[in-house]
């Protein structure tokens, strides 16, 4: 048996910024957690890191903006890099 290394609880404190990808689930295209994603994600830089907001191809953002609520089955996933 290999002894378990302690996982979690410790965050990297090397000064590297966190990167968060906000990716639409069940979209019509496949998104990659990358700046080079085909949807042309928008980058927003914050003090603690960079948020990469991907754009859905099914227009769920517009529905959410208009109705103030999400589309059933069309949610968002946050991927930490
Ligand atoms: Zn994307």
PDB file of the backbone (N, CA, C, O) and the ligand in Angstrom, with CONECT records:
HET     ZN  A 101       1
ATOM      1  N   UNK A   1       0.827  -1.211   0.000  1.00  0.00           N
ATOM      2  CA  UNK A   1       0.000   0.000   0.000  1.00  0.00           C
ATOM      3  C   UNK A   1       0.856   1.254   0.000  1.00  0.00           C
ATOM      4  O   UNK A   1       1.830   1.364   0.745  1.00  0.00           O
ATOM      5  N   UNK A   2       0.485   2.167  -0.824  1.00  0.00           N
ATOM      6  CA  UNK A   2       1.175   3.452  -0.843  1.00  0.00           C
ATOM      7  C   UNK A   2       0.467   4.370   0.142  1.00  0.00           C
ATOM      8  O   UNK A   2      -0.746   4.561   0.063  1.00  0.00           O
ATOM      9  N   UNK A   3       1.213   4.924   1.050  1.00  0.00           N
ATOM     10  CA  UNK A   3       0.563   5.838   2.011  1.00  0.00           C
ATOM     11  C   UNK A   3      -0.031   7.051   1.314  1.00  0.00           C
ATOM     12  O   UNK A   3       0.580   7.638   0.421  1.00  0.00           O
ATOM     13  N   UNK A   4      -1.216   7.408   1.733  1.00  0.00           N
ATOM     14  CA  UNK A   4      -1.901   8.548   1.117  1.00  0.00           C
ATOM     15  C   UNK A   4      -1.160   9.850   1.355  1.00  0.00           C
ATOM     16  O   UNK A   4      -0.825  10.208   2.484  1.00  0.00           O
ATOM     17  N   UNK A   5      -0.922  10.528   0.283  1.00  0.00           N
ATOM     18  CA  UNK A   5      -0.411  11.886   0.430  1.00  0.00           C
ATOM     19  C   UNK A   5      -1.573  12.766   0.851  1.00  0.00           C
ATOM     20  O   UNK A   5      -2.727  12.509   0.506  1.00  0.00           O
ATOM     21  N   UNK A   6      -1.259  13.783   1.585  1.00  0.00           N
ATOM     22  CA  UNK A   6      -2.334  14.678   2.002  1.00  0.00           C
ATOM     23  C   UNK A   6      -2.815  15.484   0.798  1.00  0.00           C
ATOM     24  O   UNK A   6      -2.066  16.255   0.200  1.00  0.00           O
ATOM     25  N   UNK A   7      -4.062  15.284   0.470  1.00  0.00           N
ATOM     26  CA  UNK A   7      -4.618  15.962  -0.702  1.00  0.00           C
ATOM     27  C   UNK A   7      -5.652  16.988  -0.252  1.00  0.00           C
ATOM     28  O   UNK A   7      -6.459  16.727   0.640  1.00  0.00           O
ATOM     29  N   UNK A   8      -5.614  18.103  -0.856  1.00  0.00           N
ATOM     30  CA  UNK A   8      -6.577  19.155  -0.554  1.00  0.00           C
ATOM     31  C   UNK A   8      -6.187  19.904   0.705  1.00  0.00           C
ATOM     32  O   UNK A   8      -5.305  19.481   1.453  1.00  0.00           O
ATOM     33  N   UNK A   9      -6.850  21.007   0.921  1.00  0.00           N
ATOM     34  CA  UNK A   9      -6.579  21.792   2.109  1.00  0.00           C
ATOM     35  C   UNK A   9      -5.442  22.758   1.916  1.00  0.00           C
ATOM     36  O   UNK A   9      -5.413  23.817   2.543  1.00  0.00           O
ATOM     37  N   UNK A  10      -4.512  22.418   1.069  1.00  0.00           N
ATOM     38  CA  UNK A  10      -3.401  23.337   0.841  1.00  0.00           C
ATOM     39  C   UNK A  10      -3.554  23.977  -0.527  1.00  0.00           C
ATOM     40  O   UNK A  10      -3.735  23.287  -1.531  1.00  0.00           O
ATOM     41  N   UNK A  11      -3.482  25.274  -0.558  1.00  0.00           N
ATOM     42  CA  UNK A  11      -3.580  25.951  -1.840  1.00  0.00           C
ATOM     43  C   UNK A  11      -2.191  26.422  -2.262  1.00  0.00           C
ATOM     44  O   UNK A  11      -1.375  26.808  -1.425  1.00  0.00           O
ATOM     45  N   UNK A  12      -1.934  26.386  -3.550  1.00  0.00           N
ATOM     46  CA  UNK A  12      -0.614  26.830  -4.017  1.00  0.00           C
ATOM     47  C   UNK A  12      -0.387  28.301  -3.692  1.00  0.00           C
ATOM     48  O   UNK A  12      -1.213  29.152  -4.022  1.00  0.00           O
ATOM     49  N   UNK A  13       0.701  28.585  -3.066  1.00  0.00           N
ATOM     50  CA  UNK A  13       0.975  29.974  -2.694  1.00  0.00           C
ATOM     51  C   UNK A  13       2.203  30.481  -3.429  1.00  0.00           C
ATOM     52  O   UNK A  13       3.021  31.221  -2.882  1.00  0.00           O
ATOM     53  N   UNK A  14       2.311  30.065  -4.676  1.00  0.00           N
ATOM     54  CA  UNK A  14       3.490  30.445  -5.451  1.00  0.00           C
ATOM     55  C   UNK A  14       3.310  31.801  -6.123  1.00  0.00           C
ATOM     56  O   UNK A  14       4.207  32.295  -6.806  1.00  0.00           O
ATOM     57  N   UNK A  15       2.134  32.393  -5.917  1.00  0.00           N
ATOM     58  CA  UNK A  15       1.895  33.687  -6.532  1.00  0.00           C
ATOM     59  C   UNK A  15       1.263  33.596  -7.904  1.00  0.00           C
ATOM     60  O   UNK A  15       0.930  34.618  -8.503  1.00  0.00           O
ATOM     61  N   UNK A  16       1.095  32.392  -8.406  1.00  0.00           N
ATOM     62  CA  UNK A  16       0.442  32.251  -9.702  1.00  0.00           C
ATOM     63  C   UNK A  16      -1.045  32.522  -9.553  1.00  0.00           C
ATOM     64  O   UNK A  16      -1.660  32.164  -8.548  1.00  0.00           O
ATOM     65  N   UNK A  17      -1.605  33.152 -10.554  1.00  0.00           N
ATOM     66  CA  UNK A  17      -3.002  33.531 -10.470  1.00  0.00           C
ATOM     67  C   UNK A  17      -3.897  32.349 -10.792  1.00  0.00           C
ATOM     68  O   UNK A  17      -3.573  31.479 -11.600  1.00  0.00           O
ATOM     69  N   UNK A  18      -5.023  32.362 -10.127  1.00  0.00           N
ATOM     70  CA  UNK A  18      -6.041  31.362 -10.417  1.00  0.00           C
ATOM     71  C   UNK A  18      -6.693  31.677 -11.749  1.00  0.00           C
ATOM     72  O   UNK A  18      -6.810  32.831 -12.159  1.00  0.00           O
ATOM     73  N   UNK A  19      -7.107  30.625 -12.398  1.00  0.00           N
ATOM     74  CA  UNK A  19      -7.842  30.825 -13.629  1.00  0.00           C
ATOM     75  C   UNK A  19      -9.141  30.045 -13.549  1.00  0.00           C
ATOM     76  O   UNK A  19      -9.150  28.851 -13.251  1.00  0.00           O
ATOM     77  N   UNK A  20     -10.226  30.735 -13.818  1.00  0.00           N
ATOM     78  CA  UNK A  20     -11.528  30.088 -13.785  1.00  0.00           C
ATOM     79  C   UNK A  20     -12.152  30.132 -15.173  1.00  0.00           C
ATOM     80  O   UNK A  20     -12.281  31.191 -15.787  1.00  0.00           O
ATOM     81  N   UNK A  21     -12.526  28.978 -15.638  1.00  0.00           N
ATOM     82  CA  UNK A  21     -13.243  28.918 -16.906  1.00  0.00           C
ATOM     83  C   UNK A  21     -14.714  28.685 -16.605  1.00  0.00           C
ATOM     84  O   UNK A  21     -15.066  27.732 -15.911  1.00  0.00           O
ATOM     85  N   UNK A  22     -15.566  29.549 -17.122  1.00  0.00           N
ATOM     86  CA  UNK A  22     -17.009  29.371 -16.976  1.00  0.00           C
ATOM     87  C   UNK A  22     -17.530  28.865 -18.313  1.00  0.00           C
ATOM     88  O   UNK A  22     -17.564  29.589 -19.308  1.00  0.00           O
ATOM     89  N   UNK A  23     -17.933  27.602 -18.305  1.00  0.00           N
ATOM     90  CA  UNK A  23     -18.227  26.909 -19.566  1.00  0.00           C
ATOM     91  C   UNK A  23     -19.669  26.427 -19.583  1.00  0.00           C
ATOM     92  O   UNK A  23     -20.119  25.812 -18.616  1.00  0.00           O
ATOM     93  N   UNK A  24     -20.403  26.690 -20.656  1.00  0.00           N
ATOM     94  CA  UNK A  24     -21.789  26.215 -20.751  1.00  0.00           C
ATOM     95  C   UNK A  24     -21.866  24.697 -20.903  1.00  0.00           C
ATOM     96  O   UNK A  24     -21.147  24.097 -21.702  1.00  0.00           O
ATOM     97  N   UNK A  25     -22.752  24.097 -20.117  1.00  0.00           N
ATOM     98  CA  UNK A  25     -22.956  22.650 -20.171  1.00  0.00           C
ATOM     99  C   UNK A  25     -23.995  22.329 -21.236  1.00  0.00           C
ATOM    100  O   UNK A  25     -24.937  23.094 -21.443  1.00  0.00           O
ATOM    101  N   UNK A  26     -23.823  21.212 -21.901  1.00  0.00           N
ATOM    102  CA  UNK A  26     -24.768  20.763 -22.939  1.00  0.00           C
ATOM    103  C   UNK A  26     -24.890  21.773 -24.079  1.00  0.00           C
ATOM    104  O   UNK A  26     -25.975  21.958 -24.630  1.00  0.00           O
ATOM    105  N   UNK A  27     -23.812  22.409 -24.426  1.00  0.00           N
ATOM    106  CA  UNK A  27     -23.870  23.351 -25.536  1.00  0.00           C
ATOM    107  C   UNK A  27     -23.766  22.584 -26.856  1.00  0.00           C
ATOM    108  O   UNK A  27     -23.468  21.390 -26.886  1.00  0.00           O
ATOM    109  N   UNK A  28     -24.019  23.303 -27.930  1.00  0.00           N
ATOM    110  CA  UNK A  28     -24.017  22.642 -29.241  1.00  0.00           C
ATOM    111  C   UNK A  28     -22.600  22.398 -29.755  1.00  0.00           C
ATOM    112  O   UNK A  28     -22.393  21.620 -30.687  1.00  0.00           O
ATOM    113  N   UNK A  29     -21.634  23.066 -29.143  1.00  0.00           N
ATOM    114  CA  UNK A  29     -20.246  22.789 -29.491  1.00  0.00           C
ATOM    115  C   UNK A  29     -19.499  22.325 -28.250  1.00  0.00           C
ATOM    116  O   UNK A  29     -19.984  22.463 -27.127  1.00  0.00           O
ATOM    117  N   UNK A  30     -18.328  21.781 -28.468  1.00  0.00           N
ATOM    118  CA  UNK A  30     -17.527  21.330 -27.343  1.00  0.00           C
ATOM    119  C   UNK A  30     -16.540  22.429 -26.971  1.00  0.00           C
ATOM    120  O   UNK A  30     -15.778  22.910 -27.809  1.00  0.00           O
ATOM    121  N   UNK A  31     -16.569  22.810 -25.717  1.00  0.00           N
ATOM    122  CA  UNK A  31     -15.666  23.864 -25.259  1.00  0.00           C
ATOM    123  C   UNK A  31     -14.421  23.249 -24.647  1.00  0.00           C
ATOM    124  O   UNK A  31     -14.458  22.171 -24.053  1.00  0.00           O
ATOM    125  N   UNK A  32     -13.337  23.953 -24.805  1.00  0.00           N
ATOM    126  CA  UNK A  32     -12.112  23.554 -24.135  1.00  0.00           C
ATOM    127  C   UNK A  32     -11.761  24.606 -23.099  1.00  0.00           C
ATOM    128  O   UNK A  32     -11.942  25.803 -23.322  1.00  0.00           O
ATOM    129  N   UNK A  33     -11.266  24.154 -21.987  1.00  0.00           N
ATOM    130  CA  UNK A  33     -10.880  25.088 -20.918  1.00  0.00           C
ATOM    131  C   UNK A  33      -9.567  25.766 -21.306  1.00  0.00           C
ATOM    132  O   UNK A  33      -8.509  25.515 -20.729  1.00  0.00           O
ATOM    133  N   UNK A  34      -9.685  26.629 -22.301  1.00  0.00           N
ATOM    134  CA  UNK A  34      -8.501  27.268 -22.858  1.00  0.00           C
ATOM    135  C   UNK A  34      -8.878  28.617 -23.446  1.00  0.00           C
ATOM    136  O   UNK A  34     -10.030  28.839 -23.819  1.00  0.00           O
ATOM    137  N   UNK A  35      -7.917  29.505 -23.527  1.00  0.00           N
ATOM    138  CA  UNK A  35      -8.148  30.800 -24.164  1.00  0.00           C
ATOM    139  C   UNK A  35      -8.470  30.629 -25.650  1.00  0.00           C
ATOM    140  O   UNK A  35      -9.110  31.478 -26.270  1.00  0.00           O
ATOM    141  N   UNK A  36      -8.013  29.522 -26.191  1.00  0.00           N
ATOM    142  CA  UNK A  36      -8.143  29.297 -27.628  1.00  0.00           C
ATOM    143  C   UNK A  36      -9.440  28.597 -28.004  1.00  0.00           C
ATOM    144  O   UNK A  36      -9.600  28.144 -29.137  1.00  0.00           O
ATOM    145  N   UNK A  37     -10.360  28.508 -27.063  1.00  0.00           N
ATOM    146  CA  UNK A  37     -11.617  27.828 -27.345  1.00  0.00           C
ATOM    147  C   UNK A  37     -12.298  28.482 -28.553  1.00  0.00           C
ATOM    148  O   UNK A  37     -12.174  29.685 -28.785  1.00  0.00           O
ATOM    149  N   UNK A  38     -13.019  27.653 -29.314  1.00  0.00           N
ATOM    150  CA  UNK A  38     -13.637  28.130 -30.546  1.00  0.00           C
ATOM    151  C   UNK A  38     -14.698  29.204 -30.326  1.00  0.00           C
ATOM    152  O   UNK A  38     -15.039  29.937 -31.254  1.00  0.00           O
ATOM    153  N   UNK A  39     -15.223  29.302 -29.103  1.00  0.00           N
ATOM    154  CA  UNK A  39     -16.275  30.287 -28.844  1.00  0.00           C
ATOM    155  C   UNK A  39     -15.704  31.691 -28.656  1.00  0.00           C
ATOM    156  O   UNK A  39     -16.459  32.662 -28.602  1.00  0.00           O
ATOM    157  N   UNK A  40     -14.380  31.806 -28.556  1.00  0.00           N
ATOM    158  CA  UNK A  40     -13.769  33.117 -28.343  1.00  0.00           C
ATOM    159  C   UNK A  40     -14.117  33.691 -26.987  1.00  0.00           C
ATOM    160  O   UNK A  40     -14.751  34.742 -26.904  1.00  0.00           O
ATOM    161  N   UNK A  41     -13.714  33.019 -25.928  1.00  0.00           N
ATOM    162  CA  UNK A  41     -14.106  33.426 -24.570  1.00  0.00           C
ATOM    163  C   UNK A  41     -13.601  34.812 -24.192  1.00  0.00           C
ATOM    164  O   UNK A  41     -12.585  35.286 -24.699  1.00  0.00           O
ATOM    165  N   UNK A  42     -14.331  35.439 -23.298  1.00  0.00           N
ATOM    166  CA  UNK A  42     -13.956  36.760 -22.799  1.00  0.00           C
ATOM    167  C   UNK A  42     -13.128  36.607 -21.525  1.00  0.00           C
ATOM    168  O   UNK A  42     -13.511  35.890 -20.600  1.00  0.00           O
ATOM    169  N   UNK A  43     -12.006  37.285 -21.496  1.00  0.00           N
ATOM    170  CA  UNK A  43     -11.174  37.224 -20.301  1.00  0.00           C
ATOM    171  C   UNK A  43     -11.398  38.451 -19.446  1.00  0.00           C
ATOM    172  O   UNK A  43     -11.414  39.582 -19.932  1.00  0.00           O
ATOM    173  N   UNK A  44     -11.568  38.200 -18.177  1.00  0.00           N
ATOM    174  CA  UNK A  44     -11.666  39.319 -17.234  1.00  0.00           C
ATOM    175  C   UNK A  44     -10.630  39.102 -16.144  1.00  0.00           C
ATOM    176  O   UNK A  44     -10.580  38.047 -15.511  1.00  0.00           O
ATOM    177  N   UNK A  45      -9.818  40.106 -15.941  1.00  0.00           N
ATOM    178  CA  UNK A  45      -8.738  39.984 -14.968  1.00  0.00           C
ATOM    179  C   UNK A  45      -9.171  40.601 -13.649  1.00  0.00           C
ATOM    180  O   UNK A  45      -9.594  41.756 -13.595  1.00  0.00           O
ATOM    181  N   UNK A  46      -9.061  39.821 -12.596  1.00  0.00           N
ATOM    182  CA  UNK A  46      -9.373  40.295 -11.258  1.00  0.00           C
ATOM    183  C   UNK A  46      -8.102  40.250 -10.423  1.00  0.00           C
ATOM    184  O   UNK A  46      -7.073  39.724 -10.847  1.00  0.00           O
ATOM    185  N   UNK A  47      -8.200  40.812  -9.231  1.00  0.00           N
ATOM    186  CA  UNK A  47      -7.027  40.849  -8.362  1.00  0.00           C
ATOM    187  C   UNK A  47      -6.525  39.447  -8.051  1.00  0.00           C
ATOM    188  O   UNK A  47      -5.321  39.208  -7.951  1.00  0.00           O
ATOM    189  N   UNK A  48      -7.478  38.516  -7.900  1.00  0.00           N
ATOM    190  CA  UNK A  48      -7.086  37.174  -7.477  1.00  0.00           C
ATOM    191  C   UNK A  48      -6.906  36.201  -8.628  1.00  0.00           C
ATOM    192  O   UNK A  48      -6.498  35.059  -8.419  1.00  0.00           O
ATOM    193  N   UNK A  49      -7.205  36.639  -9.829  1.00  0.00           N
ATOM    194  CA  UNK A  49      -7.045  35.705 -10.935  1.00  0.00           C
ATOM    195  C   UNK A  49      -7.774  36.160 -12.185  1.00  0.00           C
ATOM    196  O   UNK A  49      -8.219  37.303 -12.296  1.00  0.00           O
ATOM    197  N   UNK A  50      -7.878  35.255 -13.092  1.00  0.00           N
ATOM    198  CA  UNK A  50      -8.485  35.558 -14.379  1.00  0.00           C
ATOM    199  C   UNK A  50      -9.721  34.688 -14.563  1.00  0.00           C
ATOM    200  O   UNK A  50      -9.679  33.475 -14.356  1.00  0.00           O
ATOM    201  N   UNK A  51     -10.818  35.323 -14.952  1.00  0.00           N
ATOM    202  CA  UNK A  51     -12.007  34.568 -15.270  1.00  0.00           C
ATOM    203  C   UNK A  51     -12.174  34.520 -16.780  1.00  0.00           C
ATOM    204  O   UNK A  51     -12.172  35.553 -17.449  1.00  0.00           O
ATOM    205  N   UNK A  52     -12.316  33.337 -17.297  1.00  0.00           N
ATOM    206  CA  UNK A  52     -12.510  33.157 -18.726  1.00  0.00           C
ATOM    207  C   UNK A  52     -13.950  32.734 -18.954  1.00  0.00           C
ATOM    208  O   UNK A  52     -14.331  31.593 -18.690  1.00  0.00           O
ATOM    209  N   UNK A  53     -14.738  33.673 -19.447  1.00  0.00           N
ATOM    210  CA  UNK A  53     -16.163  33.402 -19.650  1.00  0.00           C
ATOM    211  C   UNK A  53     -16.386  32.937 -21.082  1.00  0.00           C
ATOM    212  O   UNK A  53     -16.153  33.672 -22.042  1.00  0.00           O
ATOM    213  N   UNK A  54     -16.838  31.709 -21.195  1.00  0.00           N
ATOM    214  CA  UNK A  54     -17.098  31.173 -22.533  1.00  0.00           C
ATOM    215  C   UNK A  54     -18.484  31.588 -23.001  1.00  0.00           C
ATOM    216  O   UNK A  54     -19.353  31.927 -22.197  1.00  0.00           O
ATOM    217  N   UNK A  55     -18.672  31.557 -24.285  1.00  0.00           N
ATOM    218  CA  UNK A  55     -19.946  31.975 -24.862  1.00  0.00           C
ATOM    219  C   UNK A  55     -20.678  30.757 -25.411  1.00  0.00           C
ATOM    220  O   UNK A  55     -20.125  29.974 -26.182  1.00  0.00           O
ATOM    221  N   UNK A  56     -21.929  30.616 -24.997  1.00  0.00           N
ATOM    222  CA  UNK A  56     -22.689  29.474 -25.489  1.00  0.00           C
ATOM    223  C   UNK A  56     -23.108  29.718 -26.929  1.00  0.00           C
ATOM    224  O   UNK A  56     -23.269  30.859 -27.362  1.00  0.00           O
ATOM    225  N   UNK A  57     -23.280  28.637 -27.652  1.00  0.00           N
ATOM    226  CA  UNK A  57     -23.741  28.747 -29.036  1.00  0.00           C
ATOM    227  C   UNK A  57     -25.252  28.719 -29.109  1.00  0.00           C
ATOM    228  O   UNK A  57     -25.834  29.046 -30.144  1.00  0.00           O
ATOM    229  N   UNK A  58     -25.898  28.328 -28.011  1.00  0.00           N
ATOM    230  CA  UNK A  58     -27.356  28.247 -28.047  1.00  0.00           C
ATOM    231  C   UNK A  58     -28.032  29.502 -27.499  1.00  0.00           C
ATOM    232  O   UNK A  58     -29.259  29.566 -27.420  1.00  0.00           O
ATOM    233  N   UNK A  59     -27.235  30.492 -27.121  1.00  0.00           N
ATOM    234  CA  UNK A  59     -27.805  31.781 -26.725  1.00  0.00           C
ATOM    235  C   UNK A  59     -28.454  31.793 -25.366  1.00  0.00           C
ATOM    236  O   UNK A  59     -29.349  32.598 -25.109  1.00  0.00           O
ATOM    237  N   UNK A  60     -28.015  30.914 -24.495  1.00  0.00           N
ATOM    238  CA  UNK A  60     -28.649  30.864 -23.178  1.00  0.00           C
ATOM    239  C   UNK A  60     -28.431  32.141 -22.374  1.00  0.00           C
ATOM    240  O   UNK A  60     -29.233  32.479 -21.504  1.00  0.00           O
ATOM    241  N   UNK A  61     -27.334  32.853 -22.672  1.00  0.00           N
ATOM    242  CA  UNK A  61     -27.083  34.098 -21.948  1.00  0.00           C
ATOM    243  C   UNK A  61     -28.226  35.094 -22.158  1.00  0.00           C
ATOM    244  O   UNK A  61     -28.653  35.778 -21.228  1.00  0.00           O
ATOM    245  N   UNK A  62     -28.706  35.157 -23.395  1.00  0.00           N
ATOM    246  CA  UNK A  62     -29.778  36.111 -23.709  1.00  0.00           C
ATOM    247  C   UNK A  62     -31.038  35.751 -22.950  1.00  0.00           C
ATOM    248  O   UNK A  62     -31.725  36.627 -22.423  1.00  0.00           O
ATOM    249  N   UNK A  63     -31.345  34.458 -22.893  1.00  0.00           N
ATOM    250  CA  UNK A  63     -32.534  34.026 -22.170  1.00  0.00           C
ATOM    251  C   UNK A  63     -32.390  34.330 -20.691  1.00  0.00           C
ATOM    252  O   UNK A  63     -33.329  34.793 -20.044  1.00  0.00           O
ATOM    253  N   UNK A  64     -31.198  34.064 -20.163  1.00  0.00           N
ATOM    254  CA  UNK A  64     -30.973  34.331 -18.745  1.00  0.00           C
ATOM    255  C   UNK A  64     -31.095  35.821 -18.449  1.00  0.00           C
ATOM    256  O   UNK A  64     -31.639  36.225 -17.421  1.00  0.00           O
ATOM    257  N   UNK A  65     -30.581  36.623 -19.368  1.00  0.00           N
ATOM    258  CA  UNK A  65     -30.630  38.068 -19.150  1.00  0.00           C
ATOM    259  C   UNK A  65     -32.073  38.569 -19.204  1.00  0.00           C
ATOM    260  O   UNK A  65     -32.462  39.453 -18.440  1.00  0.00           O
ATOM    261  N   UNK A  66     -32.846  38.005 -20.097  1.00  0.00           N
ATOM    262  CA  UNK A  66     -34.207  38.486 -20.277  1.00  0.00           C
ATOM    263  C   UNK A  66     -35.141  37.987 -19.186  1.00  0.00           C
ATOM    264  O   UNK A  66     -35.963  38.743 -18.668  1.00  0.00           O
ATOM    265  N   UNK A  67     -35.012  36.723 -18.843  1.00  0.00           N
ATOM    266  CA  UNK A  67     -35.937  36.146 -17.867  1.00  0.00           C
ATOM    267  C   UNK A  67     -35.408  36.217 -16.447  1.00  0.00           C
ATOM    268  O   UNK A  67     -36.175  36.092 -15.492  1.00  0.00           O
ATOM    269  N   UNK A  68     -34.119  36.413 -16.296  1.00  0.00           N
ATOM    270  CA  UNK A  68     -33.539  36.469 -14.963  1.00  0.00           C
ATOM    271  C   UNK A  68     -33.333  35.101 -14.346  1.00  0.00           C
ATOM    272  O   UNK A  68     -32.950  34.985 -13.182  1.00  0.00           O
ATOM    273  N   UNK A  69     -33.586  34.079 -15.120  1.00  0.00           N
ATOM    274  CA  UNK A  69     -33.354  32.733 -14.601  1.00  0.00           C
ATOM    275  C   UNK A  69     -32.744  31.842 -15.674  1.00  0.00           C
ATOM    276  O   UNK A  69     -32.780  32.150 -16.865  1.00  0.00           O
ATOM    277  N   UNK A  70     -32.197  30.760 -15.226  1.00  0.00           N
ATOM    278  CA  UNK A  70     -31.494  29.868 -16.132  1.00  0.00           C
ATOM    279  C   UNK A  70     -32.431  29.030 -16.980  1.00  0.00           C
ATOM    280  O   UNK A  70     -33.617  28.901 -16.679  1.00  0.00           O
ATOM    281  N   UNK A  71     -31.891  28.471 -18.026  1.00  0.00           N
ATOM    282  CA  UNK A  71     -32.651  27.583 -18.893  1.00  0.00           C
ATOM    283  C   UNK A  71     -32.480  26.157 -18.361  1.00  0.00           C
ATOM    284  O   UNK A  71     -31.353  25.716 -18.136  1.00  0.00           O
ATOM    285  N   UNK A  72     -33.581  25.436 -18.158  1.00  0.00           N
ATOM    286  CA  UNK A  72     -33.471  24.069 -17.623  1.00  0.00           C
ATOM    287  C   UNK A  72     -32.552  23.193 -18.474  1.00  0.00           C
ATOM    288  O   UNK A  72     -32.684  23.139 -19.697  1.00  0.00           O
ATOM    289  N   UNK A  73     -31.638  22.522 -17.822  1.00  0.00           N
ATOM    290  CA  UNK A  73     -30.709  21.649 -18.518  1.00  0.00           C
ATOM    291  C   UNK A  73     -29.565  22.373 -19.179  1.00  0.00           C
ATOM    292  O   UNK A  73     -28.655  21.743 -19.717  1.00  0.00           O
ATOM    293  N   UNK A  74     -29.600  23.701 -19.146  1.00  0.00           N
ATOM    294  CA  UNK A  74     -28.531  24.494 -19.774  1.00  0.00           C
ATOM    295  C   UNK A  74     -27.831  25.301 -18.688  1.00  0.00           C
ATOM    296  O   UNK A  74     -28.086  26.491 -18.506  1.00  0.00           O
ATOM    297  N   UNK A  75     -26.986  24.652 -18.010  1.00  0.00           N
ATOM    298  CA  UNK A  75     -26.314  25.291 -16.885  1.00  0.00           C
ATOM    299  C   UNK A  75     -24.877  25.643 -17.255  1.00  0.00           C
ATOM    300  O   UNK A  75     -24.449  25.486 -18.398  1.00  0.00           O
ATOM    301  N   UNK A  76     -24.158  26.118 -16.265  1.00  0.00           N
ATOM    302  CA  UNK A  76     -22.769  26.507 -16.475  1.00  0.00           C
ATOM    303  C   UNK A  76     -21.881  25.712 -15.549  1.00  0.00           C
ATOM    304  O   UNK A  76     -22.267  25.334 -14.443  1.00  0.00           O
ATOM    305  N   UNK A  77     -20.702  25.476 -16.027  1.00  0.00           N
ATOM    306  CA  UNK A  77     -19.757  24.693 -15.250  1.00  0.00           C
ATOM    307  C   UNK A  77     -18.530  25.575 -15.021  1.00  0.00           C
ATOM    308  O   UNK A  77     -18.072  26.271 -15.928  1.00  0.00           O
ATOM    309  N   UNK A  78     -18.019  25.536 -13.821  1.00  0.00           N
ATOM    310  CA  UNK A  78     -16.822  26.310 -13.528  1.00  0.00           C
ATOM    311  C   UNK A  78     -15.642  25.352 -13.404  1.00  0.00           C
ATOM    312  O   UNK A  78     -15.644  24.433 -12.586  1.00  0.00           O
ATOM    313  N   UNK A  79     -14.650  25.590 -14.228  1.00  0.00           N
ATOM    314  CA  UNK A  79     -13.460  24.748 -14.218  1.00  0.00           C
ATOM    315  C   UNK A  79     -12.301  25.582 -13.709  1.00  0.00           C
ATOM    316  O   UNK A  79     -11.978  26.633 -14.262  1.00  0.00           O
ATOM    317  N   UNK A  80     -11.690  25.101 -12.658  1.00  0.00           N
ATOM    318  CA  UNK A  80     -10.559  25.812 -12.101  1.00  0.00           C
ATOM    319  C   UNK A  80      -9.275  25.273 -12.714  1.00  0.00           C
ATOM    320  O   UNK A  80      -9.064  24.064 -12.813  1.00  0.00           O
ATOM    321  N   UNK A  81      -8.442  26.190 -13.115  1.00  0.00           N
ATOM    322  CA  UNK A  81      -7.218  25.781 -13.780  1.00  0.00           C
ATOM    323  C   UNK A  81      -6.019  26.038 -12.879  1.00  0.00           C
ATOM    324  O   UNK A  81      -4.884  25.757 -13.265  1.00  0.00           O
TER     325      UNK A  81
HETATM  326 ZN    ZN A 101     -15.686  28.041 -25.138  1.00  0.00          ZN
END
